């Protein structure tokens, strides 16, 4: 069995500037980290690999500095990693990002199970995983809590839907987006860091993909564009009221009525 985990490098702080022209985050020089939601996908991949005697490969899309999250994943237990990187990939929306990753995955090999984090902390769309599956033409399951059974050509999962837990059986290959807190992610191994060769990491650019039309990637390949982005207005006005319960309740109702919330 071959397992692939999609990961992403995200800003390590909320204090990130936005390009006023393109509407994308300015990532250069910003402290970065592995997307926290991807840690649960990685752990599910490692546990599945240990149970099925399988291999785990990781893939990410981004600038060369994103190689750091591939290294971290390798130190945690991944066998190899692929960085999909090219200047023309910059500024991609979720659709162009998903298409680029689909192309990178097809270049990386053939996989039985593809795992993604539920969402990312910089975009929060939770759309990239399902869109990758659509581009690849494979079934997918969202908000996956665990994998309960593996057959010869199918997999059984439990998904955390809005009002119920659903058990689903689907054919492989398939893509799963992993729910937050589905497991307890492991830490990178210092021993693996000392002994692991980084020759297992490689970079794939546009010229190595099957679709080499640059208009299908980055800003040019994005059907959606950010018209305007700005930080929310911060109000520091505050009022402290000290009263007994009944008077305080009446005062709060008065304030809510005054501001037309009631």
Secondary structure per residue as TSV (DSSP state, phi and psi in degrees):
chain	resnum	aa	ss	phi	psi
A	1	X	-	360.0	138.8
A	2	X	E	-114.9	128.2
A	3	X	E	-117.4	135.6
A	4	X	E	-121.1	135.8
A	5	X	E	-120.2	124.4
A	6	X	E	-88.1	127.1
A	7	X	-	-129.1	168.7
A	8	X	-	-146.9	144.9
A	9	X	E	-91.5	126.1
A	10	X	E	-123.4	160.6
A	11	X	E	-59.4	139.3
A	12	X	S	-86.2	5.2
A	13	X	S	-143.3	155.8
A	14	X	S	-83.8	-9.6
A	15	X	-	-87.9	74.7
A	16	X	-	-121.6	133.5
A	17	X	-	-79.0	155.3
A	18	X	B	-116.0	134.6
A	19	X	-	-67.3	119.8
A	20	X	T	-67.7	-21.6
A	21	X	T	-87.5	-51.8
A	22	X	T	-89.4	-22.4
A	23	X	-	78.3	12.7
A	24	X	-	-104.0	160.3
A	25	X	B	-69.5	142.1
A	26	X	-	-87.9	102.9
A	27	X	-	-92.9	-17.0
A	28	X	T	-62.8	128.0
A	29	X	T	78.1	3.3
A	30	X	-	-94.1	134.4
A	31	X	-	-58.6	133.1
A	32	X	E	-124.5	164.2
A	33	X	E	-153.1	168.8
A	34	X	E	-72.5	131.4
A	35	X	-	-51.9	121.9
A	36	X	H	-55.6	-37.0
A	37	X	H	-65.3	-28.2
A	38	X	H	-70.5	-20.7
A	39	X	H	-61.7	-35.7
A	40	X	H	-71.8	-35.3
A	41	X	H	-67.2	-41.3
A	42	X	H	-60.9	-47.0
A	43	X	H	-63.2	-40.3
A	44	X	H	-62.8	-38.5
A	45	X	H	-64.6	-42.8
A	46	X	H	-65.8	-42.2
A	47	X	H	-65.1	-39.8
A	48	X	H	-66.1	-39.9
A	49	X	H	-64.6	-40.1
A	50	X	H	-65.8	-36.2
A	51	X	H	-74.7	-36.7
A	52	X	H	-105.2	6.9
A	53	X	T	54.0	50.8
A	54	X	-	-112.2	173.9
A	55	X	E	-107.2	145.7
A	56	X	E	-115.0	124.4
A	57	X	E	-112.9	145.0
A	58	X	E	-116.9	150.4
A	59	X	E	-139.4	144.0
A	60	X	E	-145.1	159.6
A	61	X	E	-120.4	134.9
A	62	X	S	161.8	-174.1
A	63	X	S	-71.4	175.8
A	64	X	G	-58.9	-28.7
A	65	X	G	-65.1	-18.4
A	66	X	G	-69.0	-10.2
A	67	X	H	-58.8	-24.3
A	68	X	H	-63.2	-36.8
A	69	X	H	-74.2	-27.9
A	70	X	H	-66.4	-41.6
A	71	X	H	-60.6	-44.4
A	72	X	H	-60.1	-41.8
A	73	X	H	-66.5	-36.9
A	74	X	H	-65.5	-40.5
A	75	X	H	-67.5	-22.5
A	76	X	H	-80.5	-28.9
A	77	X	T	153.5	-5.9
A	78	X	-	-69.0	149.0
A	79	X	S	-85.9	-30.1
A	80	X	E	-158.5	167.8
A	81	X	E	-148.1	151.8
A	82	X	E	-129.7	127.2
A	83	X	E	-105.4	118.3
A	84	X	E	-93.4	108.6
A	85	X	-	-143.2	130.0
A	86	X	-	-166.5	147.4
A	87	X	G	-60.3	-31.1
A	88	X	G	-74.3	-9.0
A	89	X	G	-82.3	-12.2
A	90	X	T	-66.0	145.3
A	91	X	T	79.7	13.5
A	92	X	-	-70.0	140.6
A	93	X	-	-83.2	-172.9
A	94	X	H	-63.7	-34.4
A	95	X	H	-68.4	-49.5
A	96	X	H	-66.3	-35.9
A	97	X	H	-62.8	-45.7
A	98	X	H	-62.6	-41.6
A	99	X	H	-65.5	-41.6
A	100	X	H	-62.7	-45.0
A	101	X	H	-64.9	-37.5
A	102	X	H	-58.9	-45.6
A	103	X	H	-63.0	-41.5
A	104	X	H	-65.5	-39.4
A	105	X	H	-64.1	-43.4
A	106	X	H	-63.7	-32.1
A	107	X	H	-73.7	-33.2
A	108	X	H	-72.8	-27.3
A	109	X	-	147.4	-163.6
A	110	X	-	-112.3	130.5
A	111	X	-	-129.0	144.7
A	112	X	S	-84.6	-40.2
A	113	X	E	-132.5	129.7
A	114	X	E	-113.1	127.9
A	115	X	E	-115.8	140.2
A	116	X	E	-133.8	154.7
A	117	X	E	-67.5	158.4
A	118	X	S	-56.9	-40.2
A	119	X	-	-165.1	-179.0
A	120	X	-	-116.9	156.4
A	121	X	T	-79.8	-13.2
A	122	X	T	-96.6	-21.9
A	123	X	T	-114.3	-41.0
A	124	X	-	59.4	25.2
A	125	X	-	-85.2	-29.6
A	126	X	-	59.1	27.9
A	127	X	-	-107.0	-23.3
A	128	X	H	-63.2	-45.3
A	129	X	H	-56.9	-57.0
A	130	X	H	-59.1	-34.6
A	131	X	H	-69.6	-35.8
A	132	X	H	-58.8	-46.0
A	133	X	H	-60.7	-39.5
A	134	X	H	-65.7	-43.1
A	135	X	H	-63.3	-35.3
A	136	X	H	-84.0	-13.6
A	137	X	T	71.7	35.8
A	138	X	-	-122.1	155.7
A	139	X	E	-68.3	155.4
A	140	X	E	-144.6	154.1
A	141	X	E	-129.0	140.3
A	142	X	E	-109.1	157.1
A	143	X	E	54.6	46.1
A	144	X	E	-76.7	127.9
A	145	X	E	-90.0	-40.7
A	146	X	E	-163.8	166.0
A	147	X	E	-105.8	118.9
A	148	X	E	-95.2	-22.5
A	149	X	E	-159.5	144.8
A	150	X	E	-124.0	122.1
A	151	X	-	-102.8	-168.9
A	152	X	S	-66.6	-42.1
A	153	X	S	-130.5	13.0
A	154	X	E	-145.6	163.9
A	155	X	E	-136.1	144.9
A	156	X	E	-115.7	129.0
A	157	X	E	-129.1	162.9
A	158	X	E	-116.2	129.9
A	159	X	E	-116.9	139.5
A	160	X	E	-91.9	90.8
A	161	X	-	-84.4	174.8
A	162	X	S	-60.4	-41.4
A	163	X	S	-119.9	2.8
A	164	X	S	-162.0	164.4
A	165	X	E	-98.0	125.0
A	166	X	E	-114.2	132.8
A	167	X	E	-95.3	129.3
A	168	X	E	-133.0	135.2
A	169	X	E	-106.9	131.8
A	170	X	E	-141.3	156.2
A	171	X	E	-73.9	148.8
A	172	X	S	-100.4	146.8
A	173	X	S	-75.0	151.9
A	174	X	E	-149.4	166.7
A	175	X	E	-122.4	135.4
A	176	X	E	-124.9	134.3
A	177	X	E	-101.9	129.1
A	178	X	E	-95.3	132.5
A	179	X	-	-68.0	148.6
A	180	X	T	-61.8	141.9
A	181	X	T	65.6	23.0
A	182	X	S	-68.4	-21.4
A	183	X	S	-160.7	-173.3
A	184	X	-	-111.8	104.9
A	185	X	-	-61.3	143.5
A	186	X	-	-82.2	164.6
A	187	X	-	-92.8	157.9
A	188	X	-	-59.6	144.4
A	189	X	-	-91.7	124.0
A	190	X	H	-65.7	-33.5
A	191	X	H	-64.4	-43.8
A	192	X	H	-64.1	-36.4
A	193	X	H	-62.5	-37.2
A	194	X	H	-74.8	-35.7
A	195	X	H	-101.7	-15.5
A	196	X	-	-83.6	130.6
A	197	X	-	-82.9	136.7
A	198	X	G	-85.7	10.7
A	199	X	G	-66.0	-13.7
A	200	X	G	-77.5	-5.7
A	201	X	E	-101.3	135.9
A	202	X	E	-139.1	160.4
A	203	X	E	-113.3	136.7
A	204	X	E	-118.6	128.1
A	205	X	-	-110.5	179.8
A	206	X	G	-56.3	-41.6
A	207	X	G	-67.1	-11.4
A	208	X	G	-100.6	-2.8
A	209	X	S	-88.5	159.3
A	210	X	S	-70.0	-35.1
A	211	X	-	-100.8	108.7
A	212	X	-	-106.0	19.3
A	213	X	-	-82.9	108.6
A	214	X	G	-63.2	-18.9
A	215	X	G	-71.9	-9.6
A	216	X	G	-93.0	3.9
A	217	X	S	-129.3	165.2
A	218	X	T	58.9	-149.6
A	219	X	T	-61.4	-39.3
A	220	X	T	-64.7	-31.6
A	221	X	T	-95.4	9.0
A	222	X	-	-97.4	115.4
A	223	X	S	-71.6	-16.3
A	224	X	-	-114.2	143.7
A	225	X	-	-130.6	143.1
A	226	X	-	-78.4	118.8
A	227	X	-	-76.9	-41.9
A	228	X	-	-159.3	139.0
A	229	X	-	-138.5	139.1
A	230	X	-	-157.9	153.5
A	231	X	-	-72.4	149.3
A	232	X	-	-66.5	148.6
A	233	X	-	-67.7	133.4
A	234	X	-	-100.5	125.9
A	235	X	-	-110.1	127.9
A	236	X	-	-105.8	2.8
A	237	X	-	-65.1	136.6
A	238	X	-	-147.9	156.5
A	239	X	-	-139.1	129.4
A	240	X	-	-106.4	123.5
A	241	X	-	-118.8	126.8
A	242	X	-	-117.0	109.0
A	243	X	-	-148.8	173.7
A	244	X	-	-76.2	173.5
A	245	X	H	-57.7	-47.3
A	246	X	H	-66.8	-46.2
A	247	X	H	-65.5	-38.8
A	248	X	H	-65.8	-39.3
A	249	X	H	-64.1	-44.2
A	250	X	H	-63.1	-39.5
A	251	X	H	-65.8	-41.5
A	252	X	H	-63.8	-40.6
A	253	X	H	-62.5	-41.4
A	254	X	H	-60.3	-43.8
A	255	X	H	-63.4	-45.0
A	256	X	H	-64.4	-37.7
A	257	X	H	-68.2	-40.1
A	258	X	H	-62.1	-37.7
A	259	X	T	-89.3	7.1
A	260	X	T	62.6	31.4
A	261	X	-	-85.8	-17.1
A	262	X	-	-121.3	360.0
